[in-house]
Amino acid sequence: MPNTIQAGTMLVKQSTLLQSLGVESEIYSENWCSLGILESSGLDQKVRAAGWNFFFMAGELRAVVLAWGGQNALRRGVKRLLAQTRLQHFNCLEVSHILRKHFLGIPYVSIAAHFCHIQEGCQIHSIEQRAQDAVPMYGEPTDK
């Protein structure tokens, strides 16, 4: 599976939950994995089958980066979105669209995404509870 980001791609924080779901993924950045479009579309079903819940947050995140570096520009933008995801202690991010444009001859990439979260329980936990629930895997850097 190529490690490319496109609309519909899900990025999930590496965890034992992800491994137990049997989701095919590829390391994207630090402790985040990218799922292909086919895996992303079936993630909700696998989560529910395991007795967990998948929460999709309505607010849209945006990142705009200069596109001088081609594919590296997209990677920089996605890393910015992942940093925001870490700050809110969500464990999943869905890329909704990617636009490549020019402004006064300067190329840029605009990336939009949504926070998502996988957890037990039918109500999403508070940010404090999500921070406590985020137990790092062996070898993962901690957020503290």
matplotlib code that plots the C-alpha trace (Angstrom):
import matplotlib.pyplot as plt

x = [0.0, 1.5, 2.0, 0.1, -2.4, -5.6, -9.2, -10.6, -7.4, -7.5, -4.5, -4.7, -2.4, -0.5, -1.9, -2.7, -6.3, -5.3, -3.3, -6.1, -8.6, -6.4, -6.4, -3.7, -1.7, 1.6, 3.7, 3.2, 4.8, 6.2, 3.6, 0.8, -0.3, -2.0, -4.8, -5.6, -9.0, -10.4, -9.2, -10.5, -14.0, -14.2, -12.6, -16.0, -17.4, -14.3, -14.4, -18.1, -17.5, -14.9, -17.4, -15.9, -17.2, -16.0, -16.7, -16.5, -16.1, -17.9, -15.5, -13.1, -9.4, -7.4, -3.7, -2.2, 1.4, 3.6, 3.9, 7.5, 8.4, 5.8, 4.8, 6.8, 4.5, 1.5, 3.4, 4.2, 0.5, -0.6, 2.0, 0.5, -2.9, -1.6, 0.0, -3.5, -4.9, -2.3, -3.0, -6.7, -5.8, -7.8, -6.5, -7.7, -7.7, -9.7, -8.5, -11.5, -10.0, -6.7, -6.6, -3.5, -3.7, -1.7, -2.0, 0.0, 2.0, 2.9, 1.8, 0.2, -1.7, -4.8, -5.7, -8.9, -9.5, -11.7, -10.8, -12.1, -11.8, -12.0, -12.9, -15.1, -18.4, -21.2, -20.3, -17.0, -14.6, -13.5, -10.1, -8.7, -10.1, -8.7, -5.3, -5.4, -6.6, -3.7, -1.4, 1.7, 3.0, 6.5, 9.0, 6.4, 7.3, 4.9, 3.1, 4.1]
y = [0.0, 3.3, 5.8, 8.7, 11.0, 11.8, 12.8, 10.0, 8.9, 8.2, 8.7, 6.7, 6.9, 3.6, 1.6, -1.9, -1.2, -0.6, -3.8, -5.8, -4.6, -6.2, -3.0, -2.8, 0.4, 2.0, 4.2, 7.8, 10.1, 9.4, 7.3, 7.8, 5.3, 6.0, 3.7, 3.3, 4.4, 0.8, 0.4, 3.8, 3.1, -0.1, 1.2, 2.2, -1.3, -3.0, -0.6, -1.4, -5.1, -4.9, -3.2, 0.3, 3.5, 5.7, 9.5, 11.9, 15.5, 18.1, 21.0, 21.2, 21.7, 23.5, 23.8, 25.9, 25.4, 26.7, 24.0, 24.5, 21.0, 19.0, 15.9, 17.3, 20.3, 18.0, 16.1, 19.3, 20.3, 16.9, 17.1, 20.4, 18.8, 15.9, 18.3, 19.9, 16.4, 15.5, 18.7, 17.8, 14.1, 12.6, 9.4, 9.7, 12.2, 12.0, 14.1, 15.5, 17.4, 18.6, 21.6, 22.6, 26.3, 29.4, 32.9, 35.5, 32.8, 31.2, 27.5, 26.3, 23.4, 23.7, 20.6, 20.1, 17.3, 16.3, 15.0, 11.5, 9.4, 5.7, 4.7, 2.5, 4.1, 5.9, 9.5, 11.1, 11.6, 15.1, 16.3, 15.4, 11.9, 11.4, 12.5, 9.9, 7.3, 7.9, 5.3, 5.2, 2.0, 0.8, 3.1, 5.8, 9.4, 10.7, 14.0, 15.1]
z = [0.0, -1.0, 1.8, 0.1, 1.6, -0.2, 0.6, 2.7, 4.2, 8.0, 10.2, 13.5, 16.5, 16.9, 19.7, 20.8, 19.9, 16.3, 16.2, 17.8, 15.1, 12.4, 10.4, 7.7, 8.1, 7.4, 9.6, 8.4, 11.0, 14.5, 16.1, 13.5, 10.9, 7.6, 6.4, 2.8, 1.4, 1.6, 5.2, 6.2, 4.9, 6.9, 10.1, 11.7, 11.2, 12.7, 15.7, 16.4, 15.9, 18.7, 21.0, 20.8, 19.4, 16.6, 17.0, 14.1, 15.2, 13.1, 13.3, 10.3, 10.8, 8.1, 7.2, 4.4, 3.4, 0.6, -2.1, -3.1, -1.9, -3.9, -1.8, 1.2, 1.3, 1.8, 4.5, 6.4, 6.3, 7.6, 10.4, 11.4, 11.6, 13.6, 16.1, 16.7, 17.0, 19.7, 21.6, 21.8, 22.7, 19.8, 18.4, 14.8, 12.0, 8.7, 5.7, 4.0, 1.1, -0.4, -2.8, -4.7, -5.8, -6.7, -5.3, -7.1, -8.8, -5.4, -5.2, -2.0, -0.6, 1.5, 3.6, 5.5, 8.0, 11.0, 14.4, 15.1, 18.2, 19.0, 22.6, 24.7, 25.9, 24.1, 25.2, 24.1, 27.0, 28.1, 27.1, 30.5, 30.4, 26.8, 28.1, 30.9, 28.5, 26.1, 27.4, 25.2, 23.7, 24.5, 22.8, 22.1, 23.1, 25.7, 25.4, 28.9]

ax = plt.figure().add_subplot(projection="3d")
ax.plot(x, y, z, "-o")
ax.set_aspect("equal")
plt.show()
